[in-house]
Amino acid sequence: MKPPLFWSFSPDSVGPWPRILAPLSAVWRGVAARRWSKGAHLRLPVPVVCIGNINLGGTGKTPTVIEVVTRLIDLGKSVHIVSRGYGGSLSGPVQVDLHNHKADQVGDEPLLLAAFAPCWVSKDRAIGAQRAVEAGADVIVLDDGMQNPALFKDLTVLVVDAQTGFGNGYVFPSGPLRQNVAQGVLQADLILSIGSRKAQKYFDTQWGSAINKPQTIGELVPLQTGMDWQGMRALAFAGIGRPQKFFDTLNAAGADIVACHAFSDHQKLPLAALHRMEKEAVALGAQLVTTEKDAVRLPASYQQKVLTLPVRLVLDDPEPLVTALSRLFD
């Protein structure tokens, strides 16, 4: 579902809709507050790092999880990831098996993350994390779950897309937020804004005054795989939080995007849609290209037909993150 346009307005030009929807937003906030206050907040015998956001939709959490996991492995730690497994049929807890599990069982993000560290899918994050500890984890990385009260978090990284920021600043359905900005920043230990220099400047102008916690910035850049994207005619498609981010990245890599198709986040692509895009690509003399997350949802018959543009998070200054992670083990 495409979000309403007024969600993306800057806070000083939102129009009447947030006021009209305010009673529903108050109900949302009340339910969330009661859930948080009654949560178990179970403290595990190992540190728990939460990679979360306060926006509905994609902000760059998955590349951030990969970056955090890599940094922890560099510190010599046995890292396990715990995810809710959005879109998967298994409630868990189950450890993702790259050879036997499919995206419709465990979700697309866990299937992608399991290539970097053991990944557990569990609708109950506390139980999943306990299983990970029993399996030898000495640090848990939560993929999302910032607003989930099941576990005590030793470090919370709030990830925000610098280009969209916090939208109009209002909580759903008045705006795109799960909780208000002040609460989210208070709950976080480190703020990570992801985007270009121009986007970072916009974010700082709009939201810098609300950020009173340590902050670091980064950008998603194509992983160097040897693929020459320069001048490639591409039919691009993506089912992520903000498909335009992928299209912009592919364009910046040098591809000539002759057509693009956006789908809902986590959407399983019907074969009929894939067939249509394949025919369109042939007619345009173009190559099908998609994201890593979408690629794991492709049926076997399309695995060799679609190119993937993987991206990785590159931090301007890794020191705030490295320091925060290191302190977990002091």
LUMNU-398756 format. One record per residue (C-alpha): residue in three letters; chain; x, z, y. Coordinates in steps of 0.02 Angstrom, whole numbers, plus 50000, padded with zeros to 5 digits. Layout:
<nodes>
<node type="ALA" mol="A" X="X" Z="Z" Y="Y"/>
...
</nodes>
This chain:
<nodes>
<node type="MET" mol="A" X="50000" Z="50000" Y="50000"/>
<node type="LYS" mol="A" X="50069" Z="49951" Y="50169"/>
<node type="PRO" mol="A" X="50077" Z="50101" Y="50288"/>
<node type="PRO" mol="A" X="49973" Z="50093" Y="50447"/>
<node type="LEU" mol="A" X="50065" Z="50025" Y="50598"/>
<node type="PHE" mol="A" X="50040" Z="50182" Y="50702"/>
<node type="TRP" mol="A" X="50149" Z="50281" Y="50580"/>
<node type="SER" mol="A" X="50301" Z="50188" Y="50646"/>
<node type="PHE" mol="A" X="50265" Z="50212" Y="50831"/>
<node type="SER" mol="A" X="50387" Z="50317" Y="50928"/>
<node type="PRO" mol="A" X="50324" Z="50496" Y="50961"/>
<node type="ASP" mol="A" X="50286" Z="50458" Y="51144"/>
<node type="SER" mol="A" X="50172" Z="50308" Y="51107"/>
<node type="VAL" mol="A" X="50073" Z="50351" Y="50951"/>
<node type="GLY" mol="A" X="49897" Z="50314" Y="51014"/>
<node type="PRO" mol="A" X="49738" Z="50409" Y="50963"/>
<node type="TRP" mol="A" X="49749" Z="50404" Y="50772"/>
<node type="PRO" mol="A" X="49859" Z="50559" Y="50744"/>
<node type="ARG" mol="A" X="49734" Z="50661" Y="50846"/>
<node type="ILE" mol="A" X="49586" Z="50589" Y="50751"/>
<node type="LEU" mol="A" X="49667" Z="50625" Y="50583"/>
<node type="ALA" mol="A" X="49735" Z="50795" Y="50634"/>
<node type="PRO" mol="A" X="49609" Z="50897" Y="50530"/>
<node type="LEU" mol="A" X="49664" Z="50806" Y="50371"/>
<node type="SER" mol="A" X="49846" Z="50833" Y="50414"/>
<node type="ALA" mol="A" X="49811" Z="51019" Y="50437"/>
<node type="VAL" mol="A" X="49737" Z="51025" Y="50261"/>
<node type="TRP" mol="A" X="49891" Z="50936" Y="50191"/>
<node type="ARG" mol="A" X="50008" Z="51058" Y="50278"/>
<node type="GLY" mol="A" X="49907" Z="51208" Y="50219"/>
<node type="VAL" mol="A" X="49908" Z="51153" Y="50037"/>
<node type="ALA" mol="A" X="50095" Z="51119" Y="50044"/>
<node type="ALA" mol="A" X="50130" Z="51287" Y="50126"/>
<node type="ARG" mol="A" X="50031" Z="51383" Y="49995"/>
<node type="ARG" mol="A" X="50116" Z="51287" Y="49854"/>
<node type="TRP" mol="A" X="50288" Z="51328" Y="49927"/>
<node type="SER" mol="A" X="50249" Z="51513" Y="49952"/>
<node type="LYS" mol="A" X="50184" Z="51532" Y="49774"/>
<node type="GLY" mol="A" X="50327" Z="51434" Y="49695"/>
<node type="ALA" mol="A" X="50443" Z="51509" Y="49565"/>
<node type="HIS" mol="A" X="50604" Z="51461" Y="49659"/>
<node type="LEU" mol="A" X="50697" Z="51494" Y="49497"/>
<node type="ARG" mol="A" X="50883" Z="51525" Y="49524"/>
<node type="LEU" mol="A" X="50990" Z="51443" Y="49390"/>
<node type="PRO" mol="A" X="51162" Z="51503" Y="49334"/>
<node type="VAL" mol="A" X="51236" Z="51341" Y="49404"/>
<node type="PRO" mol="A" X="51222" Z="51265" Y="49579"/>
<node type="VAL" mol="A" X="51075" Z="51151" Y="49617"/>
<node type="VAL" mol="A" X="51098" Z="51010" Y="49743"/>
<node type="CYS" mol="A" X="50937" Z="50931" Y="49806"/>
<node type="ILE" mol="A" X="50936" Z="50755" Y="49879"/>
<node type="GLY" mol="A" X="50771" Z="50744" Y="49970"/>
<node type="ASN" mol="A" X="50678" Z="50680" Y="50121"/>
<node type="ILE" mol="A" X="50526" Z="50722" Y="50225"/>
<node type="ASN" mol="A" X="50466" Z="50541" Y="50239"/>
<node type="LEU" mol="A" X="50343" Z="50459" Y="50123"/>
<node type="GLY" mol="A" X="50434" Z="50307" Y="50057"/>
<node type="GLY" mol="A" X="50614" Z="50255" Y="50035"/>
<node type="THR" mol="A" X="50754" Z="50326" Y="50142"/>
<node type="GLY" mol="A" X="50905" Z="50295" Y="50031"/>
<node type="LYS" mol="A" X="50895" Z="50443" Y="49912"/>
<node type="THR" mol="A" X="50952" Z="50348" Y="49757"/>
<node type="PRO" mol="A" X="51117" Z="50284" Y="49833"/>
<node type="THR" mol="A" X="51143" Z="50460" Y="49902"/>
<node type="VAL" mol="A" X="51121" Z="50536" Y="49729"/>
<node type="ILE" mol="A" X="51251" Z="50414" Y="49662"/>
<node type="GLU" mol="A" X="51371" Z="50462" Y="49802"/>
<node type="VAL" mol="A" X="51346" Z="50649" Y="49775"/>
<node type="VAL" mol="A" X="51365" Z="50633" Y="49587"/>
<node type="THR" mol="A" X="51527" Z="50534" Y="49610"/>
<node type="ARG" mol="A" X="51596" Z="50665" Y="49729"/>
<node type="LEU" mol="A" X="51554" Z="50806" Y="49609"/>
<node type="ILE" mol="A" X="51636" Z="50715" Y="49464"/>
<node type="ASP" mol="A" X="51790" Z="50695" Y="49573"/>
<node type="LEU" mol="A" X="51788" Z="50885" Y="49590"/>
<node type="GLY" mol="A" X="51797" Z="50896" Y="49400"/>
<node type="LYS" mol="A" X="51618" Z="50951" Y="49374"/>
<node type="SER" mol="A" X="51499" Z="50913" Y="49231"/>
<node type="VAL" mol="A" X="51353" Z="50842" Y="49329"/>
<node type="HIS" mol="A" X="51177" Z="50817" Y="49264"/>
<node type="ILE" mol="A" X="51036" Z="50735" Y="49363"/>
<node type="VAL" mol="A" X="50855" Z="50793" Y="49354"/>
<node type="SER" mol="A" X="50716" Z="50677" Y="49409"/>
<node type="ARG" mol="A" X="50527" Z="50680" Y="49402"/>
<node type="GLY" mol="A" X="50533" Z="50503" Y="49332"/>
<node type="TYR" mol="A" X="50406" Z="50428" Y="49449"/>
<node type="GLY" mol="A" X="50312" Z="50285" Y="49368"/>
<node type="GLY" mol="A" X="50365" Z="50331" Y="49191"/>
<node type="SER" mol="A" X="50248" Z="50380" Y="49051"/>
<node type="LEU" mol="A" X="50356" Z="50520" Y="48979"/>
<node type="SER" mol="A" X="50327" Z="50694" Y="49049"/>
<node type="GLY" mol="A" X="50487" Z="50763" Y="48972"/>
<node type="PRO" mol="A" X="50598" Z="50851" Y="48973"/>
<node type="VAL" mol="A" X="50695" Z="50708" Y="48898"/>
<node type="GLN" mol="A" X="50871" Z="50645" Y="48926"/>
<node type="VAL" mol="A" X="50871" Z="50462" Y="48976"/>
<node type="ASP" mol="A" X="50943" Z="50348" Y="48842"/>
<node type="LEU" mol="A" X="51004" Z="50186" Y="48920"/>
<node type="HIS" mol="A" X="50995" Z="50096" Y="48753"/>
<node type="ASN" mol="A" X="50820" Z="50146" Y="48703"/>
<node type="HIS" mol="A" X="50718" Z="50196" Y="48855"/>
<node type="LYS" mol="A" X="50629" Z="50074" Y="48970"/>
<node type="ALA" mol="A" X="50581" Z="50093" Y="49152"/>
<node type="ASP" mol="A" X="50396" Z="50112" Y="49109"/>
<node type="GLN" mol="A" X="50442" Z="50263" Y="49003"/>
<node type="VAL" mol="A" X="50564" Z="50359" Y="49114"/>
<node type="GLY" mol="A" X="50547" Z="50272" Y="49283"/>
<node type="ASP" mol="A" X="50663" Z="50149" Y="49368"/>
<node type="GLU" mol="A" X="50772" Z="50271" Y="49465"/>
<node type="PRO" mol="A" X="50819" Z="50381" Y="49315"/>
<node type="LEU" mol="A" X="50863" Z="50226" Y="49215"/>
<node type="LEU" mol="A" X="50979" Z="50171" Y="49356"/>
<node type="LEU" mol="A" X="51053" Z="50345" Y="49383"/>
<node type="ALA" mol="A" X="51087" Z="50375" Y="49198"/>
<node type="ALA" mol="A" X="51229" Z="50249" Y="49211"/>
<node type="PHE" mol="A" X="51323" Z="50373" Y="49322"/>
<node type="ALA" mol="A" X="51286" Z="50542" Y="49241"/>
<node type="PRO" mol="A" X="51170" Z="50619" Y="49110"/>
<node type="CYS" mol="A" X="50995" Z="50608" Y="49182"/>
<node type="TRP" mol="A" X="50844" Z="50710" Y="49131"/>
<node type="VAL" mol="A" X="50664" Z="50662" Y="49164"/>
<node type="SER" mol="A" X="50545" Z="50807" Y="49179"/>
<node type="LYS" mol="A" X="50380" Z="50826" Y="49271"/>
<node type="ASP" mol="A" X="50425" Z="51012" Y="49277"/>
<node type="ARG" mol="A" X="50592" Z="51010" Y="49365"/>
<node type="ALA" mol="A" X="50634" Z="51190" Y="49320"/>
<node type="ILE" mol="A" X="50616" Z="51156" Y="49134"/>
<node type="GLY" mol="A" X="50715" Z="50995" Y="49149"/>
<node type="ALA" mol="A" X="50855" Z="51083" Y="49241"/>
<node type="GLN" mol="A" X="50861" Z="51223" Y="49112"/>
<node type="ARG" mol="A" X="50878" Z="51094" Y="48974"/>
<node type="ALA" mol="A" X="51020" Z="51013" Y="49071"/>
<node type="VAL" mol="A" X="51110" Z="51180" Y="49084"/>
<node type="GLU" mol="A" X="51088" Z="51208" Y="48898"/>
<node type="ALA" mol="A" X="51165" Z="51036" Y="48871"/>
<node type="GLY" mol="A" X="51322" Z="51084" Y="48968"/>
<node type="ALA" mol="A" X="51287" Z="51048" Y="49152"/>
<node type="ASP" mol="A" X="51386" Z="51154" Y="49274"/>
<node type="VAL" mol="A" X="51295" Z="51079" Y="49424"/>
<node type="ILE" mol="A" X="51122" Z="51001" Y="49440"/>
<node type="VAL" mol="A" X="51080" Z="50860" Y="49561"/>
<node type="LEU" mol="A" X="50894" Z="50844" Y="49597"/>
<node type="ASP" mol="A" X="50833" Z="50669" Y="49633"/>
<node type="ASP" mol="A" X="50699" Z="50712" Y="49762"/>
<node type="GLY" mol="A" X="50603" Z="50876" Y="49750"/>
<node type="MET" mol="A" X="50642" Z="50947" Y="49921"/>
<node type="GLN" mol="A" X="50462" Z="51007" Y="49940"/>
<node type="ASN" mol="A" X="50450" Z="51062" Y="49757"/>
<node type="PRO" mol="A" X="50459" Z="51252" Y="49743"/>
<node type="ALA" mol="A" X="50506" Z="51263" Y="49559"/>
<node type="LEU" mol="A" X="50693" Z="51286" Y="49587"/>
<node type="PHE" mol="A" X="50802" Z="51375" Y="49712"/>
<node type="LYS" mol="A" X="50916" Z="51247" Y="49796"/>
<node type="ASP" mol="A" X="51094" Z="51296" Y="49836"/>
<node type="LEU" mol="A" X="51120" Z="51141" Y="49943"/>
<node type="THR" mol="A" X="50986" Z="51025" Y="50014"/>
<node type="VAL" mol="A" X="51033" Z="50857" Y="50088"/>
<node type="LEU" mol="A" X="50894" Z="50782" Y="50194"/>
<node type="VAL" mol="A" X="50908" Z="50592" Y="50193"/>
<node type="VAL" mol="A" X="50830" Z="50490" Y="50333"/>
<node type="ASP" mol="A" X="50827" Z="50303" Y="50369"/>
<node type="ALA" mol="A" X="50904" Z="50291" Y="50543"/>
<node type="GLN" mol="A" X="50805" Z="50134" Y="50586"/>
<node type="THR" mol="A" X="50635" Z="50212" Y="50555"/>
<node type="GLY" mol="A" X="50683" Z="50392" Y="50588"/>
<node type="PHE" mol="A" X="50536" Z="50509" Y="50565"/>
<node type="GLY" mol="A" X="50411" Z="50379" Y="50623"/>
<node type="ASN" mol="A" X="50284" Z="50450" Y="50744"/>
<node type="GLY" mol="A" X="50334" Z="50627" Y="50696"/>
<node type="TYR" mol="A" X="50167" Z="50675" Y="50619"/>
<node type="VAL" mol="A" X="50123" Z="50738" Y="50445"/>
<node type="PHE" mol="A" X="50018" Z="50631" Y="50326"/>
<node type="PRO" mol="A" X="49891" Z="50555" Y="50354"/>
<node type="SER" mol="A" X="49924" Z="50562" Y="50542"/>
<node type="GLY" mol="A" X="50100" Z="50501" Y="50509"/>
<node type="PRO" mol="A" X="50228" Z="50462" Y="50373"/>
<node type="LEU" mol="A" X="50294" Z="50638" Y="50344"/>
<node type="ARG" mol="A" X="50274" Z="50760" Y="50200"/>
<node type="GLN" mol="A" X="50311" Z="50905" Y="50316"/>
<node type="ASN" mol="A" X="50350" Z="50918" Y="50500"/>
<node type="VAL" mol="A" X="50524" Z="50883" Y="50564"/>
<node type="ALA" mol="A" X="50563" Z="51061" Y="50617"/>
<node type="GLN" mol="A" X="50518" Z="51130" Y="50445"/>
<node type="GLY" mol="A" X="50616" Z="50995" Y="50356"/>
<node type="VAL" mol="A" X="50772" Z="51022" Y="50460"/>
<node type="LEU" mol="A" X="50758" Z="51210" Y="50436"/>
<node type="GLN" mol="A" X="50748" Z="51187" Y="50248"/>
<node type="ALA" mol="A" X="50899" Z="51070" Y="50243"/>
<node type="ASP" mol="A" X="51084" Z="51114" Y="50244"/>
<node type="LEU" mol="A" X="51147" Z="50940" Y="50288"/>
<node type="ILE" mol="A" X="51062" Z="50792" Y="50372"/>
<node type="LEU" mol="A" X="51115" Z="50618" Y="50317"/>
<node type="SER" mol="A" X="51055" Z="50471" Y="50421"/>
<node type="ILE" mol="A" X="51081" Z="50300" Y="50342"/>
<node type="GLY" mol="A" X="51087" Z="50138" Y="50441"/>
<node type="SER" mol="A" X="51184" Z="50022" Y="50553"/>
<node type="ARG" mol="A" X="51270" Z="50076" Y="50714"/>
<node type="LYS" mol="A" X="51122" Z="50012" Y="50814"/>
<node type="ALA" mol="A" X="51000" Z="50108" Y="50703"/>
<node type="GLN" mol="A" X="51105" Z="50266" Y="50716"/>
<node type="LYS" mol="A" X="51101" Z="50255" Y="50906"/>
<node type="TYR" mol="A" X="50912" Z="50237" Y="50902"/>
<node type="PHE" mol="A" X="50895" Z="50386" Y="50784"/>
<node type="ASP" mol="A" X="51006" Z="50494" Y="50893"/>
<node type="THR" mol="A" X="50906" Z="50448" Y="51048"/>
<node type="GLN" mol="A" X="50738" Z="50483" Y="50966"/>
<node type="TRP" mol="A" X="50779" Z="50631" Y="50854"/>
<node type="GLY" mol="A" X="50950" Z="50699" Y="50899"/>
<node type="SER" mol="A" X="50877" Z="50847" Y="50992"/>
<node type="ALA" mol="A" X="50782" Z="50900" Y="50835"/>
<node type="ILE" mol="A" X="50939" Z="50904" Y="50727"/>
<node type="ASN" mol="A" X="51022" Z="51075" Y="50735"/>
<node type="LYS" mol="A" X="51107" Z="51067" Y="50565"/>
<node type="PRO" mol="A" X="51269" Z="50984" Y="50512"/>
<node type="GLN" mol="A" X="51245" Z="50795" Y="50510"/>
<node type="THR" mol="A" X="51338" Z="50647" Y="50438"/>
<node type="ILE" mol="A" X="51301" Z="50462" Y="50445"/>
<node type="GLY" mol="A" X="51322" Z="50318" Y="50325"/>
<node type="GLU" mol="A" X="51271" Z="50141" Y="50286"/>
<node type="LEU" mol="A" X="51217" Z="50048" Y="50130"/>
<node type="VAL" mol="A" X="51340" Z="49907" Y="50095"/>
<node type="PRO" mol="A" X="51344" Z="49779" Y="49954"/>
<node type="LEU" mol="A" X="51452" Z="49829" Y="49807"/>
<node type="GLN" mol="A" X="51595" Z="49706" Y="49785"/>
<node type="THR" mol="A" X="51563" Z="49627" Y="49616"/>
<node type="GLY" mol="A" X="51650" Z="49461" Y="49643"/>
<node type="MET" mol="A" X="51487" Z="49372" Y="49678"/>
<node type="ASP" mol="A" X="51500" Z="49249" Y="49823"/>
<node type="TRP" mol="A" X="51337" Z="49264" Y="49918"/>
<node type="GLN" mol="A" X="51394" Z="49156" Y="50063"/>
<node type="GLY" mol="A" X="51274" Z="49009" Y="50085"/>
<node type="MET" mol="A" X="51179" Z="49044" Y="49923"/>
<node type="ARG" mol="A" X="50998" Z="48989" Y="49936"/>
<node type="ALA" mol="A" X="50901" Z="49141" Y="49880"/>
<node type="LEU" mol="A" X="50723" Z="49186" Y="49840"/>
<node type="ALA" mol="A" X="50729" Z="49374" Y="49865"/>
<node type="PHE" mol="A" X="50603" Z="49500" Y="49802"/>
<node type="ALA" mol="A" X="50599" Z="49689" Y="49806"/>
<node type="GLY" mol="A" X="50483" Z="49833" Y="49762"/>
<node type="ILE" mol="A" X="50566" Z="49977" Y="49853"/>
<node type="GLY" mol="A" X="50516" Z="50092" Y="49995"/>
<node type="ARG" mol="A" X="50570" Z="49969" Y="50130"/>
<node type="PRO" mol="A" X="50597" Z="49795" Y="50055"/>
<node type="GLN" mol="A" X="50653" Z="49729" Y="50225"/>
<node type="LYS" mol="A" X="50811" Z="49834" Y="50209"/>
<node type="PHE" mol="A" X="50858" Z="49737" Y="50054"/>
<node type="PHE" mol="A" X="50819" Z="49570" Y="50134"/>
<node type="ASP" mol="A" X="50925" Z="49616" Y="50286"/>
<node type="THR" mol="A" X="51070" Z="49671" Y="50174"/>
<node type="LEU" mol="A" X="51064" Z="49510" Y="50073"/>
<node type="ASN" mol="A" X="51058" Z="49408" Y="50232"/>
<node type="ALA" mol="A" X="51206" Z="49504" Y="50303"/>
<node type="ALA" mol="A" X="51303" Z="49467" Y="50143"/>
<node type="GLY" mol="A" X="51289" Z="49282" Y="50187"/>
<node type="ALA" mol="A" X="51144" Z="49224" Y="50079"/>
<node type="ASP" mol="A" X="51022" Z="49094" Y="50146"/>
<node type="ILE" mol="A" X="50854" Z="49175" Y="50109"/>
<node type="VAL" mol="A" X="50728" Z="49034" Y="50094"/>
<node type="ALA" mol="A" X="50585" Z="49146" Y="50035"/>
<node type="CYS" mol="A" X="50556" Z="49331" Y="50011"/>
<node type="HIS" mol="A" X="50421" Z="49434" Y="49924"/>
<node type="ALA" mol="A" X="50389" Z="49620" Y="49951"/>
<node type="PHE" mol="A" X="50304" Z="49729" Y="49821"/>
<node type="SER" mol="A" X="50253" Z="49912" Y="49818"/>
<node type="ASP" mol="A" X="50384" Z="50044" Y="49781"/>
<node type="HIS" mol="A" X="50408" Z="50066" Y="49591"/>
<node type="GLN" mol="A" X="50283" Z="49926" Y="49557"/>
<node type="LYS" mol="A" X="50299" Z="49847" Y="49386"/>
<node type="LEU" mol="A" X="50307" Z="49661" Y="49417"/>
<node type="PRO" mol="A" X="50176" Z="49564" Y="49318"/>
<node type="LEU" mol="A" X="50242" Z="49418" Y="49217"/>
<node type="ALA" mol="A" X="50125" Z="49304" Y="49313"/>
<node type="ALA" mol="A" X="50208" Z="49353" Y="49477"/>
<node type="LEU" mol="A" X="50380" Z="49324" Y="49403"/>
<node type="HIS" mol="A" X="50327" Z="49154" Y="49337"/>
<node type="ARG" mol="A" X="50262" Z="49105" Y="49509"/>
<node type="MET" mol="A" X="50422" Z="49159" Y="49594"/>
<node type="GLU" mol="A" X="50527" Z="49068" Y="49465"/>
<node type="LYS" mol="A" X="50430" Z="48906" Y="49495"/>
<node type="GLU" mol="A" X="50445" Z="48930" Y="49683"/>
<node type="ALA" mol="A" X="50632" Z="48959" Y="49668"/>
<node type="VAL" mol="A" X="50653" Z="48798" Y="49566"/>
<node type="ALA" mol="A" X="50552" Z="48700" Y="49694"/>
<node type="LEU" mol="A" X="50660" Z="48770" Y="49836"/>
<node type="GLY" mol="A" X="50824" Z="48750" Y="49743"/>
<node type="ALA" mol="A" X="50850" Z="48938" Y="49758"/>
<node type="GLN" mol="A" X="50915" Z="49081" Y="49652"/>
<node type="LEU" mol="A" X="50806" Z="49233" Y="49614"/>
<node type="VAL" mol="A" X="50887" Z="49392" Y="49684"/>
<node type="THR" mol="A" X="50828" Z="49572" Y="49681"/>
<node type="THR" mol="A" X="50884" Z="49754" Y="49696"/>
<node type="GLU" mol="A" X="50964" Z="49862" Y="49562"/>
<node type="LYS" mol="A" X="50808" Z="49969" Y="49552"/>
<node type="ASP" mol="A" X="50696" Z="49817" Y="49528"/>
<node type="ALA" mol="A" X="50814" Z="49742" Y="49401"/>
<node type="VAL" mol="A" X="50790" Z="49884" Y="49278"/>
<node type="ARG" mol="A" X="50603" Z="49847" Y="49279"/>
<node type="LEU" mol="A" X="50623" Z="49664" Y="49234"/>
<node type="PRO" mol="A" X="50569" Z="49606" Y="49062"/>
<node type="ALA" mol="A" X="50707" Z="49548" Y="48946"/>
<node type="SER" mol="A" X="50659" Z="49366" Y="48973"/>
<node type="TYR" mol="A" X="50709" Z="49379" Y="49156"/>
<node type="GLN" mol="A" X="50866" Z="49485" Y="49143"/>
<node type="GLN" mol="A" X="50978" Z="49332" Y="49142"/>
<node type="LYS" mol="A" X="50877" Z="49234" Y="49270"/>
<node type="VAL" mol="A" X="50886" Z="49356" Y="49415"/>
<node type="LEU" mol="A" X="51042" Z="49406" Y="49510"/>
<node type="THR" mol="A" X="51059" Z="49584" Y="49572"/>
<node type="LEU" mol="A" X="51133" Z="49639" Y="49738"/>
<node type="PRO" mol="A" X="51192" Z="49819" Y="49711"/>
<node type="VAL" mol="A" X="51224" Z="49928" Y="49863"/>
<node type="ARG" mol="A" X="51322" Z="50089" Y="49885"/>
<node type="LEU" mol="A" X="51321" Z="50222" Y="50018"/>
<node type="VAL" mol="A" X="51478" Z="50222" Y="50127"/>
<node type="LEU" mol="A" X="51497" Z="50376" Y="50236"/>
<node type="ASP" mol="A" X="51580" Z="50366" Y="50406"/>
<node type="ASP" mol="A" X="51656" Z="50537" Y="50375"/>
<node type="PRO" mol="A" X="51639" Z="50609" Y="50199"/>
<node type="GLU" mol="A" X="51711" Z="50778" Y="50251"/>
<node type="PRO" mol="A" X="51546" Z="50868" Y="50290"/>
<node type="LEU" mol="A" X="51475" Z="50820" Y="50119"/>
<node type="VAL" mol="A" X="51636" Z="50856" Y="50023"/>
<node type="THR" mol="A" X="51653" Z="51025" Y="50109"/>
<node type="ALA" mol="A" X="51472" Z="51071" Y="50072"/>
<node type="LEU" mol="A" X="51492" Z="51025" Y="49889"/>
<node type="SER" mol="A" X="51658" Z="51115" Y="49870"/>
<node type="ARG" mol="A" X="51586" Z="51276" Y="49941"/>
<node type="LEU" mol="A" X="51461" Z="51282" Y="49799"/>
<node type="PHE" mol="A" X="51602" Z="51331" Y="49683"/>
<node type="ASP" mol="A" X="51696" Z="51455" Y="49793"/>
</nodes>
